[in-house]
Amino acid sequence: MSLVLILILAVTCIVSFIAFKNRQVMDDLILWPPAVARKREYYRLLTYGLVHADGTHLFFNMLTLFFFGRAMAPVYNASMGIFGFGLFYLGGLLVSILPTYLKNRNNSNYYSLGASGAVSAVLFGYILFAPWSQILVLVIPMPAIIYAVLYTAYSIYMDRRGQDHVNHSAHLWGAAYGVVFTIVMNPQVLPHFLAALSQPHF
């Protein structure tokens, strides 16, 4: 397994657990848009991914990252070197949160945290390579491409409603980043994906 993936998992878990116990750590790392816009604390555009709302939030993000990161880390490392996966992951954190930041940069009541955007990037990158592979969704097996469609539709719907205090925008932008970045770095994956779509198997 990629050393960079192990480091991301370990650091995220350690920092999240510290933040659960220490509110100051949480406040210093979470994305609070006015701190970026007014105080130039640009590091928050990345460090928000190190803290999570609770143990369940952390568990599902890290579990998803563990399973799909193992498959995708070699892909990005092959294209960009030993730190390729790390660069891809950091890019996912940044790109997925930028629209949220720009929309809320003067909103002192808005906060966002969690690695879900970057994890979505990893997952959707994986789906390009294996669209009909089975993934478990709340212990229910489902073809990855079907999950991607449902996940995207749900995220768009919930983002428009904006009533559940979840940053669905980050999920969507993270997923889009994962698809675009993977195709740019591995152009052959697009014809592979389209060919695979025409040969469904369950």
Secondary structure, 3 states (H helix, E strand, C coil): CCHHHHHHHHHHHHHHHHHHHCHHHHHHHCECHHHHHHHCCCCHHHHHHHCCCCHHHHHHHHHHHHHHHHHHHHHHHHHHCCCHHHHHHHHHHHHHHHHHHHHHCCCCCCCECCCHHHHHHHHHHHHHHCCCCEEEECCEEEEHHHHHHHHHHHHHHHHHHCCCCCCHHHHHHHHHHHHHHHHHHCCCHHHHHHHHHCCCCC
